[in-house]
Amino acid sequence: MAGRALSIGILTSGGDCPGLNAAIRGVAKATLGMGEARIVGIADGYRGLIEGRARELGPRDLSGILTLGGTILGASREKPFGERGGDFKTDADEGMDKPELIKANYRKLGLDCLVVLGGNGTQTTAALLQAEGLEVIGLPKTIDNDLWGTDVSFGFHSAVGVATEAIDRLHSTASSHNRVMVIELMGHKAGWLALYAGIAGGGDVVLLPEIPYDPAAIAGHLRRRAAEGKSFSIVVVAEGALSLAESRLDKKERRRLRAASPFPSIGYRVAAEIEEATGAEARVTVLGYLQRGGVPAPYDRLLATSLGAAAADLIRRGDFGRMVALRGGTIGSVALAEVAGKTRKIPDGHELLVAARRVGTCLGDA
């Protein structure tokens, strides 16, 4: 593709997170630095590509966005292949389904490549679009850090910083009022955020989706702390944590039980279980969207910039159908087809699990 002007589309999909704008800037500036090129920013993720909403990005659009949170392009959770054959149509494209509209607009915009920034669902869609004949490159974005094929995704370390600061602040209230403070963090399928922030913040109990918890084990740990004269405790819960009893059920039954639960989320249920078993006063903080907002940490600015520059290098070589990744301390890439549909969970024996147990952190199973 060398020797002629390139037209590169960029979109951000899924939830916002710190580092998206830094990655947009990295891709665009590195691509423009290769020579004559055209950068097309697509609004609101895959939905914007379905609807043909896009604008050209110039140097002025890229100025000052390195430290900016969110995404200047907007995002959505549109899953075009999840509704294939559905009823989304436009007057101009009568009878076309969403993937067909995406392909049509890719051609109308004159794109040579589409760069997509997002997590599991985004990269799965990217792999499907590549299989449909488009040229696609992915960049790994998720605060959950659960994207297969990369050791870390941008946005994760910023979220760890926010969550850790929240745990630090809860220590003050917990110690002042002799309470058990339960803080619920994001992490539906994988507990990387709860594990990192829980250890960094000195959590006494850390509950993860990968390790089903026993309420009796948690209660026993908290009673031992009280017997040792420790008047408060911090319990960190990933939103996807589940009990031993739940782990024996299939997904459909677990969803049914959760839907019928009187508790709005897992953190409240854990707090109620603690109060019932120990008599201690427990309070809940659900950190929610605060974990995803705000400026990116320096690490994520560096990572997003490096990944963006690496994506530009893939474009230069015409090496499409890949996601840029950090593996073993080196930036490389992995085939989108290998990433699609997979979740990177905390493996048994991970060094942080070992460290947590050695310093006396309860993981809910003993």
Secondary structure, DSSP 8 states (H G I E B T S, - for coil): -TTS-EEEEEEE-SS--TTHHHHHHHHHHHHHTTSSEEEEEETTHHHHHHHT-EEEE-HHHHTT-TT--S-TT------GGGGTT-S---GGGTT--HHHHHHHHHHHTT-SEEEEEESHHHHHHHHHHHHTT--EEEEEB-TT--BTT-S--BTHHHHHHHHHHHHHHHHHHHHHHT-EEEEEE--SS--HHHHHHHHHTT-SEEEBTTB-B-HHHHHHHHHHHHHTT---EEEEEETT--BHHHHTS-HHHHHHHHHH-SSSSHHHHHHHHHHHHH---EEEEE-GGGGT-S---HHHHHHHHHHHHHHHHHHHHT--SEEEEEETTEEEEEEHHHHTT-B----TT-HHHHHHHHTT-B-S--
